[in-house]
Amino acid sequence: MTKSNSFFRFNIVDCSIITITLFCLLGYFTARSGHAGINKIIEGSPKIAIEVYISGMKTRDVNLFKVGEKSAITIRNQPIDPPLVITAVKSNPKEATFLSRDGKRAIALPDPANEIAHDFYVTVSGDAEETKDGFVIRGNKVKIGNLVELEGRKYRIQGMVVDIQSTGSP
């Protein structure tokens, strides 16, 4: 029995500790070099306005969204706290497209199949952080095309971000 032979034996625990240490070092140096995405530089903290398009919401109450009320917003299944304030609302009845009698142009008329369906443009605003990539609200990037969920006392509805604008400093 030689002592030097047992000194260089590796078991599964030793291999695991070495592997975890190497991954930790790799992650540290990746973050330091700027490739990990966790060190985004905040360039400012402006107030932003997010315009959300809600298509074909079936409701009899077209005054469901009221300017000045708060609406909870969820981005990528992450609720944003505190709720954002509704600053503008625009609604139109859902329209269907038909050909004109002469067949040369299309006309849009209220959809006879869905009389209670409406399209809404709801603008909510609140504080955000600005990075090189865009705006971040409480750790969630907000970009045009994101699906978001608005929730109030009488509604919970999904819509799509169609515009984001900075409205100035807080």
Backbone as numpy.savetxt, mean C-alpha at the origin, in Angstrom:
# Nx Ny Nz CAx CAy CAz Cx Cy Cz
44.45 -44.56 21.40 43.63 -43.38 21.40 44.50 -42.13 21.40
44.39 -41.40 20.33 45.20 -40.19 20.21 44.33 -38.98 20.49
44.91 -38.07 21.24 44.16 -36.87 21.59 44.03 -35.91 20.42
45.01 -35.84 19.59 44.97 -34.90 18.47 43.89 -35.24 17.47
43.53 -36.48 17.32 42.48 -36.90 16.38 41.10 -36.44 16.86
40.81 -36.48 18.14 39.50 -36.09 18.65 39.34 -34.57 18.67
40.44 -33.81 18.66 40.37 -32.36 18.69 39.79 -31.79 17.39
40.05 -32.40 16.23 39.60 -31.89 14.94 38.30 -32.51 14.47
37.60 -33.21 15.28 36.30 -33.78 14.90 35.21 -32.71 14.97
34.38 -32.67 13.94 33.24 -31.75 13.94 31.97 -32.57 14.06
31.08 -32.11 14.89 29.76 -32.73 14.93 28.75 -31.75 14.35
27.49 -32.10 14.36 26.44 -31.30 13.71 26.26 -29.96 14.42
26.46 -29.89 15.70 26.32 -28.63 16.44 27.43 -27.66 16.03
28.65 -28.14 15.93 29.75 -27.28 15.51 29.53 -26.73 14.11
29.10 -27.59 13.21 28.82 -27.14 11.82 27.71 -26.11 11.80
26.68 -26.28 12.63 25.56 -25.34 12.67 26.02 -23.99 13.19
26.83 -23.97 14.22 27.31 -22.71 14.78 28.17 -21.97 13.77
29.03 -22.67 13.08 29.89 -22.04 12.06 29.05 -21.49 10.92
28.04 -22.24 10.47 27.17 -21.79 9.37 26.38 -20.55 9.77
25.81 -20.54 10.96 25.04 -19.38 11.43 25.94 -18.16 11.55
27.14 -18.33 12.05 28.08 -17.22 12.17 28.44 -16.65 10.80
28.66 -17.52 9.82 28.98 -17.05 8.47 27.81 -16.28 7.86
26.56 -16.76 8.06 25.40 -16.06 7.53 25.22 -14.70 8.22
25.47 -14.64 9.51 25.38 -13.36 10.22 26.39 -12.36 9.68
27.61 -12.80 9.46 28.63 -11.92 8.91 28.28 -11.48 7.49
27.75 -12.40 6.69 27.34 -12.07 5.33 26.22 -11.02 5.35
25.23 -11.19 6.23 24.15 -10.21 6.34 24.63 -8.86 6.81
25.55 -8.84 7.75 26.10 -7.58 8.25 26.82 -6.82 7.14
27.67 -7.50 6.42 28.43 -6.82 5.36 27.54 -6.45 4.17
26.50 -7.22 3.92 25.56 -6.86 2.85 24.80 -5.60 3.23
24.37 -5.49 4.49 23.66 -4.29 4.93 24.58 -3.07 4.93
25.81 -3.25 5.32 26.77 -2.15 5.34 27.07 -1.62 3.94
27.04 -2.51 2.94 27.35 -2.07 1.58 26.14 -1.47 0.87
24.95 -1.54 1.50 23.76 -0.90 0.94 22.94 -1.79 0.04
23.14 -3.10 0.08 22.39 -3.99 -0.79 21.24 -4.70 -0.09
21.01 -4.45 1.18 19.99 -5.20 1.92 18.64 -4.51 1.92
18.56 -3.23 1.65 17.27 -2.54 1.61 16.76 -2.12 2.97
17.52 -2.31 4.02 17.04 -1.94 5.35 17.55 -0.58 5.79
18.41 0.00 5.03 19.02 1.27 5.43 18.61 2.39 4.48
17.32 2.50 4.18 16.85 3.56 3.30 16.98 4.90 4.00
17.51 5.87 3.31 17.72 7.19 3.89 16.43 7.99 3.76
15.97 8.51 4.87 14.75 9.32 4.88 15.14 10.73 4.48
14.52 11.21 3.40 14.85 12.52 2.87 13.94 13.61 3.41
12.81 13.22 4.00 11.88 14.20 4.56 10.66 13.50 5.12
9.81 14.27 5.79 8.58 13.73 6.37 7.40 14.62 5.99
7.00 14.59 4.71 5.91 15.47 4.29 4.54 14.86 4.57
3.53 15.70 4.45 2.15 15.20 4.42 1.88 14.79 2.98
1.18 13.67 2.80 0.86 13.23 1.45 -0.63 13.01 1.31
-1.10 13.07 0.08 -2.49 12.77 -0.26 -2.48 11.56 -1.18
-3.24 10.54 -0.80 -3.33 9.31 -1.58 -4.73 9.23 -2.15
-4.81 9.16 -3.48 -6.12 9.04 -4.13 -6.38 7.56 -4.43
-7.50 7.06 -3.92 -7.87 5.66 -4.06 -9.11 5.57 -4.96
-9.03 4.70 -5.96 -10.15 4.48 -6.88 -10.88 3.20 -6.47
-12.18 3.33 -6.25 -13.02 2.19 -5.88 -14.02 2.00 -7.02
-13.93 0.87 -7.68 -14.74 0.62 -8.87 -15.96 -0.24 -8.56
-17.12 0.24 -8.97 -18.33 -0.55 -8.92 -18.82 -0.90 -7.53
-18.63 -0.03 -6.56 -19.12 -0.30 -5.21 -20.63 -0.20 -5.19
-21.25 -1.25 -4.73 -22.71 -1.29 -4.72 -23.22 -0.75 -3.38
-23.83 0.43 -3.46 -24.37 1.07 -2.27 -25.48 2.04 -2.67
-26.44 2.20 -1.79 -27.48 3.20 -2.02 -27.06 4.56 -1.44
-26.09 4.54 -0.51 -25.63 5.75 0.16 -24.40 6.29 -0.56
-24.59 7.30 -1.44 -23.46 7.86 -2.17 -22.66 8.83 -1.31
-23.18 9.18 -0.13 -22.47 10.06 0.80 -21.81 9.25 1.91
-21.39 8.06 1.58 -20.78 7.15 2.54 -19.45 7.69 3.05
-18.66 8.24 2.18 -17.37 8.82 2.54 -17.56 10.31 2.76
-17.21 10.80 3.94 -17.41 12.21 4.26 -16.07 12.89 4.49
-15.91 14.07 3.89 -14.68 14.84 4.04 -14.52 15.22 5.50
-13.31 15.02 6.02 -13.02 15.34 7.41 -13.06 14.14 8.35
-13.73 13.07 7.94 -13.78 11.87 8.77 -12.48 11.09 8.63
-12.22 10.25 9.61 -11.03 9.39 9.55 -11.41 8.05 8.95
-10.49 7.49 8.19 -10.68 6.19 7.57 -9.42 5.36 7.81
-9.60 4.20 8.38 -8.46 3.30 8.57 -8.05 2.78 7.21
-6.77 2.62 7.01 -6.26 2.13 5.73 -5.36 0.94 6.00
-5.47 -0.06 5.12 -4.65 -1.26 5.22 -3.89 -1.40 3.91
-2.56 -1.53 4.02 -1.70 -1.69 2.85 -0.98 -3.02 2.98
-1.14 -3.90 2.01 -0.52 -5.23 2.02 -0.79 -5.97 3.32
-2.06 -5.98 3.73 -2.52 -6.64 4.95 -1.88 -6.09 6.21
-1.35 -4.88 6.17 -0.76 -4.22 7.33 -1.59 -2.98 7.66
-2.35 -3.02 8.75 -3.14 -1.83 9.11 -2.23 -0.65 9.48
-2.60 0.53 9.04 -1.86 1.74 9.32 -2.55 2.45 10.48
-1.77 2.76 11.52 -2.35 3.39 12.69 -1.58 4.66 12.97
-2.13 5.78 13.18 -3.54 6.11 13.29 -4.20 6.25 11.92
-5.53 6.24 11.89 -6.25 6.35 10.61 -5.93 7.67 9.89
-6.10 7.66 8.58 -5.86 8.85 7.76 -7.18 9.62 7.60
-7.06 10.89 7.26 -8.23 11.77 7.14 -8.66 11.84 5.68
-9.97 11.73 5.45 -10.53 11.87 4.10 -10.56 13.36 3.76
-9.90 13.73 2.66 -9.83 15.14 2.27 -10.66 15.47 1.03
-10.99 14.48 0.22 -11.79 14.73 -0.98 -12.51 13.45 -1.39
-13.72 13.61 -1.92 -14.52 12.47 -2.39 -15.20 12.88 -3.68
-15.14 12.00 -4.65 -15.86 12.21 -5.91 -16.52 10.89 -6.28
-17.80 10.93 -6.64 -18.48 9.69 -7.01 -19.22 9.87 -8.33
-19.26 8.79 -9.08 -19.98 8.74 -10.36 -20.77 7.44 -10.40
-21.95 7.46 -11.02 -22.63 6.18 -11.20 -21.83 5.30 -12.16
-21.85 4.01 -11.92 -21.13 3.06 -12.80 -21.73 3.18 -14.20
-20.86 3.26 -15.20 -21.32 3.45 -16.57 -21.00 2.24 -17.43
-21.84 2.02 -18.40 -21.62 0.98 -19.40 -21.44 1.66 -20.75
-20.68 1.05 -21.62 -20.39 1.64 -22.92 -21.25 0.98 -23.99
-21.87 1.82 -24.81 -22.72 1.34 -25.91 -22.29 2.04 -27.20
-22.58 1.42 -28.32 -22.36 2.07 -29.61 -23.51 3.03 -29.90
-23.18 4.13 -30.56 -24.23 5.07 -30.94 -25.07 4.45 -32.06
-26.17 5.09 -32.37 -27.08 4.54 -33.39 -26.41 4.43 -34.75
-25.52 5.37 -35.06 -24.86 5.29 -36.36 -23.68 4.31 -36.35
-23.28 3.81 -35.18 -22.23 2.81 -35.06 -20.82 3.35 -35.23
-20.67 4.66 -35.22 -19.35 5.24 -35.45 -18.63 5.68 -34.18
-19.32 5.75 -33.08 -18.67 6.16 -31.83 -19.32 5.44 -30.65
-18.62 5.46 -29.55 -19.12 4.83 -28.34 -19.62 5.91 -27.39
-20.68 5.58 -26.66 -21.20 6.51 -25.66 -21.31 5.76 -24.33
-21.14 6.49 -23.24 -21.22 5.90 -21.91 -22.51 6.37 -21.25
-23.27 5.42 -20.74 -24.53 5.71 -20.06 -24.53 4.98 -18.73
-25.32 5.46 -17.75 -25.41 4.71 -16.50 -25.79 3.25 -16.76
-25.13 2.35 -16.06 -25.30 0.91 -16.26 -26.70 0.50 -15.81
-27.55 0.03 -16.73 -28.90 -0.36 -16.35 -28.93 -1.66 -15.54
-27.90 -2.48 -15.63 -27.88 -3.74 -14.90 -27.52 -3.54 -13.42
-26.75 -2.50 -13.11 -26.33 -2.21 -11.74 -26.68 -0.77 -11.40
-27.91 -0.53 -11.05 -28.34 0.84 -10.78 -27.73 1.40 -9.50
-27.34 0.52 -8.56 -26.79 1.02 -7.30 -25.26 0.99 -7.26
-24.62 0.65 -8.37 -23.15 0.60 -8.43 -22.60 1.99 -8.71
-21.54 2.34 -7.99 -20.91 3.66 -8.15 -19.39 3.49 -8.16
-18.71 4.40 -8.85 -17.26 4.49 -8.81 -16.92 5.67 -7.90
-15.95 5.47 -7.01 -15.55 6.51 -6.08 -14.07 6.82 -6.25
-13.73 8.09 -6.08 -12.35 8.55 -5.94 -12.28 9.16 -4.55
-11.58 8.49 -3.64 -11.47 8.95 -2.26 -10.01 9.34 -2.02
-9.79 10.56 -1.55 -8.44 11.03 -1.24 -8.29 11.08 0.27
-7.27 10.35 0.76 -6.95 10.37 2.19 -5.56 10.97 2.35
-5.34 11.67 3.47 -4.03 12.27 3.66 -3.54 12.05 5.08
-2.22 12.07 5.19 -1.57 11.88 6.48 -0.08 12.06 6.34
0.63 11.77 7.43 2.08 11.93 7.45 2.75 10.71 6.83
3.89 10.95 6.18 4.67 9.87 5.56 6.14 10.22 5.64
6.95 9.28 5.26 8.39 9.51 5.14 8.74 9.38 3.66
9.64 10.26 3.20 10.04 10.22 1.80 11.45 9.65 1.68
11.58 8.65 0.81 12.89 8.06 0.53 13.15 8.22 -0.97
14.29 7.72 -1.42 14.60 7.76 -2.85 13.59 6.95 -3.66
13.08 5.87 -3.07 12.13 4.99 -3.76 10.71 5.52 -3.78
10.37 6.50 -2.97 9.01 7.00 -2.92 8.59 7.28 -1.49
7.30 7.14 -1.23 6.75 7.45 0.09 6.55 6.18 0.90
6.78 6.29 2.21 6.61 5.18 3.13 5.72 5.66 4.27
4.64 4.92 4.51 3.75 5.24 5.62 3.90 4.16 6.67
4.45 4.54 7.80 4.64 3.63 8.93 5.21 2.28 8.53
6.27 2.31 7.71 6.97 1.10 7.30 6.44 0.43 6.05
5.40 0.96 5.42 4.82 0.38 4.21 4.98 1.34 3.04
5.63 0.85 1.96 5.75 1.67 0.76 4.38 1.83 0.13
4.11 3.02 -0.36 2.86 3.29 -1.07 3.22 3.73 -2.47
2.70 3.01 -3.45 2.95 3.34 -4.85 1.65 3.23 -5.64
1.63 3.86 -6.78 0.46 3.77 -7.66 0.31 2.32 -8.09
-0.90 1.82 -7.98 -1.19 0.43 -8.34 -1.34 -0.47 -7.14
-0.94 -0.01 -5.93 -1.13 -0.81 -4.73 -2.60 -1.00 -4.43
-2.97 -2.20 -4.05 -4.31 -2.43 -3.54 -4.33 -2.05 -2.07
-5.30 -1.24 -1.69 -5.44 -0.82 -0.30 -6.88 -1.07 0.12
-7.09 -1.09 1.42 -8.42 -1.30 1.97 -8.76 -0.11 2.86
-9.89 0.49 2.61 -10.38 1.59 3.44 -11.46 1.04 4.36
-11.43 1.49 5.62 -12.42 0.98 6.57 -12.92 2.12 7.44
-14.22 2.21 7.51 -14.88 3.20 8.36 -15.95 2.50 9.19
-16.81 3.29 9.77 -17.86 2.71 10.62 -18.86 1.88 9.83
-19.17 2.32 8.60 -20.18 1.63 7.80 -19.64 0.90 6.58
-18.34 0.90 6.40 -17.81 0.29 5.17 -16.45 -0.34 5.43
-16.14 -1.28 4.58 -14.79 -1.88 4.46 -14.68 -2.29 3.01
-13.87 -1.55 2.27 -13.86 -1.72 0.82 -12.43 -1.65 0.29
-12.20 -2.42 -0.76 -10.87 -2.46 -1.37 -10.83 -1.56 -2.59
-9.72 -0.84 -2.75 -9.54 0.04 -3.89 -8.09 0.01 -4.34
-7.78 0.84 -5.33 -6.44 0.89 -5.89 -5.92 2.32 -5.83
-4.65 2.46 -5.47 -4.01 3.78 -5.43 -3.79 4.24 -6.86
-4.32 5.42 -7.19 -4.16 5.95 -8.55 -3.34 7.23 -8.58
-3.09 7.84 -7.41 -2.26 9.03 -7.39 -1.73 9.25 -5.97
-0.50 9.73 -5.87 0.12 10.10 -4.60 0.79 11.45 -4.82
0.48 12.39 -3.92 1.07 13.71 -4.04 1.53 14.20 -2.68
2.63 14.89 -2.66 3.10 15.53 -1.44 2.34 16.84 -1.28
1.78 17.06 -0.11 1.00 18.29 0.11 1.78 19.28 0.96
3.04 18.98 1.27 3.87 19.92 2.02 4.41 19.32 3.28
5.06 20.15 4.07 5.65 19.72 5.34 4.58 19.60 6.41
4.83 18.76 7.44 3.83 18.61 8.51 3.66 19.84 9.33
